[in-house]
C-alpha cells in the first residue's frame, strides 16, 4: 500500500515568503518527474521557467501548462548545453536559478551483468551532464554576482547499493556540488544539492505497476513508512533557490522520508510502529 503524504501543493503558494517572483529558472529534465514538479512549483511562486529537456514535445506541453518556455537540450553534449544557456540569456533573460534534474537510471544488477555501455551512459548523463550544465550557467551567474544552482543527486550516492553506475555518479554529483559552491561562493553564487529518496515519479510508478519494485518494501525501509512525492522534492529545491536559504551553500539535503535513518533499525527488528492515538475521553 502506498501512503500518500498529507501536504500537497496548493494554488496559493505564490503568497508564501519563498517567492521567486520574476526570477528566471532553468530546469533541465523539466518534462517529467522531479524536474516537472520543480518547474510547476517555480511557476506558482512567480518565476519565469524554462523547461529544458530532450523530449521537446513533452517539454512544450509542460511549459504551455505553466506559462513557461520550452527549450531542447541534451545535457550529455557540451555544445547543446552551451547553446541552451546562450538562448535562455537572449530570449528569456539572465538565469537566476538552475536545477540540474536531467538524468537516467539503471537496473540493480551485478557488475558482471552491467554492460559497460550502460555504465558509461549513466556517468555521461548523470555526472558529466550535471557538470556541463553547471559549467554553462555558473560562470555567467558568477560574472553577474548572483545565482543559485541546485543539483539533483540521490540517497544512493550516500549508501551502498547494487546500482554500480548510478550510485557512484550521484556520489560524485554531491562532491562536485560542494566543490562548485566553494569555487563560485565569493562571486555570489550558491550551489547546493538535493538527494531524493524513493520518489513516486512516473518511472517508479511504472516499475511498481510492472511488478519490478515492491512498494511495501520501499515504504517499510523509511522512518515515515512511505515514499516521497515529486512535489516534496520540489519544495526542498525551491527553498534552496529562495532568499530564505541565502546563507546556505555547499550542502547535500536528503529528502527521503527517513530512508537513511531507518536502515540500521532493521538490525533491531525494524522501525517501531505508530503509537496508538490518545484517548480524548469523548
N, C-alpha and C positions, 0 to 999 in steps of 0.2 A: 504493500500500500504506500502510495506517495503522499507524504504530509505536505500540504500547501501552507506557506507562511502567511501570517496574519497581515503583515504590512504589504500593501500593494500601491502601485503608482497611482497618484491622483492628479486630476486635471488642474488643481490649484497650486501645483508645486512651484510655479513661477513666482509665487508670493513669498517663498522661503528666503532666508538670508543667504542661501547658497546660489544666488543669482549669477548667471553667466551672460547677462544681457549684452547683446551686440558684440560679443566675442566671436571670433572665427575659430571654429573647432573642426579639425580634420580627423576622421575616424577611418583607419584602414580596416578592411574586413567588416565594413559597416552594413553589409547587405543582409546579414543574418546573425543569430545567436547573440553573444555578448556585445559585439560591435553594434548590431542593430539596436539593442537595448540602450547602449550609451548614446547613440545618435538621437534616439527618440527622447531620452531624458534631457539631453543637452538642448534640444529644440524647445521642450517645455519650459526650460529655465532661461530661454531668451537668446541662446547662441545661434549664430548663422552656421549651419552644419554642412560640411562636405562629406558625403557618403562615398568613400573610395573603396573600390572592390574590383576584382577580375570579372565578376558577374554583372555586366553592365545593365542588363535588363532588370534584374532584381534590385540593384542599387538605385536605378531610376524610380522604381516603384516605392522604395522606402523614402527617397528624397522627395518625391511628389507628395507623399502622405504627410511629411513633417514640414514641408515648405523649405527644404534644403536643396542642395545641388549635388548631382551625381557625377562622379569622375572615375574613369577607368584607371586601374593601376595593377601592376604585377610586382609585388614587393621583392621578389627574388631577382629582379632586373634593375640594376642601378639607374640606367637611362630612363626607365619607366617611372621610378620614384622621383628622380630629379625633375622629370617633366611634370609630374603631379604638383610638386612644390612650386615650380615656376608658374604653372597655370592657376593654382589657387591664389598666389600673390597678385597675379594680373587680373583675374576675373572676380575674385571674392574679396580679397584684402589680405593684409599681413596676418599670419596664423598666430593665434594666441594659445591654442590648445592642440596637442597632438595625442591621439590614442592609437597605439600600435596593436590592434586586435587581430590583424590578419594572421592566420596560422593554419596548420594542418595537424592531424593526429596520426597515431599509429596503433596497430593491434598489439596486445600484450603477448608476444611470442618469445620463445627462447632466442638468444642471439644467433645461434646457428641456423634458425629459421627466418631470420630477418634479412631480406635482400639488401645488399649494400646500396642499391639504387634507392630503396626506400629510406634507409638510414641517411644517405646524403641529401635526399629531397627534404626530409623533415628539418635537418640542420639548415639547409638553404633557405627555406621559407621562415621557419620559426626563429632562428637566431640571426642569420645573415639578413633576412628581410626586416627584422626589427632594427638591426644596426643601420641598414641603408636608409630606413625611414627616419631614424633619429639624425643620421648624417645629413639628410636633405633638408630637414626643418630646423634642427637645433642651432646650427651656426647662424641662420637667418634670425632666429629668436635672440641669440646672443648679441648680434650686432645692434638689435633694437633695444636690448637691455631688459627684456621681459619674455615670459613664456612658461608654459607648463607642459611637460611630457609625461604621459602615463603609459608605461609598457604593461603588457598582459603576460604574466608568467603562469605558474601553476604550482599547486601544492606538491605535484610530482617532482618538481625541481628542488624540493626540500626534504624528501624522504626516499628511501629505497623502494623502487617499483620495478615491474617487469617491462617497463617502457624504456628500452635501452637507447633510443634515439631521442624521443620526445622529452623524457626526464632530464637528460643532460643538456639538451637545448634550452629548456626552461630554467635550469640552474644557471646556465651561462647568461641568460637574459637578466636574471636577478643580479648577478655580478656586474654585467655591463651597465645596468641602470645605476648602480652605486658609483661606478667609475665616471659616468657621464654627469652625474649630479655634482661631483667634485670638479669635473672639467669645466662646466659652464655656470657653476654657482655664483661666482663673482660677477658674472655678466647678467645676473637676474633671472636665470632660467632654472626652474625646479624640475627635477626628474625623479619620478617615483614609479614603483611597480605594484600591481595588484596580482595576487596569486589566488585564482579561483579554486574552490573545491569542486566536487562533482555537481555540475550545474546543468539544469534541465533545459539545455539548448535543443533545437530540433535534431541535432546529431545524436545526442544522448537519448532523447525520447525515441528516436528511430531504433537505436540499438536495443532499448528496453522492449519495444514492440516486436523486434525480431528475435527476442529471447537470448540475445548475446550479452546482456547485462541484467543482473538481478537487482531491482530497486530496493528490495528488503535488505540485502547485504549492504548496499551503498548507504542506506539510511541508518542501519544499525551501527555502522562504523563512524558515526559522528556523535558529538556530545548532545546536539539538539534533536537527534533522532530523525533527521530529514535531509534532503538535498537542498541545493541553493537554486534560486530563481535568477534568470539573467538580469532582471531589474535590480536585484540586490547587489550584484556586481557593479551595475551602472551607478548606483548610489555612492558606492565607495570611490569609484573613479571620479564622479562629479565633485565629491568632497575634496579630493586631492587636487582637482583642477581649479577649485574656487579659492577666493581670497581667505576663506576660513582656514585654509591649510598653508598660509603664507610663510610660515617658518618650518615647514615640513619638506625635506628633500632627502633623497637617497635611501628611502625606506622601502621595505617589502611588506605589504599589508595583505595577509591571508584573509580571504572571505570564504569560509569553508564549512560553516555550520558546526565548527568544532571538531573536524576530522583529525586535525593534527594533535589535538589534546586527548581524544578518546582512545587512540590506538593502544597505548600502554595499559589501559584499564582491562583489556581483554585477557591479560596475564592474570588478572584477579577476578575473572568471571564476567567482565563486561561492565559497561556504564550502568549505574543504578537506575531503575525505572522512576517515572514521575511520582512524586509524593501524592497521596490522596488529598483532595481538596478539603479545606477546613469546613467543619460543620457550622453553618451560620446560626443554627439554633432556631431557624424559622420553621 
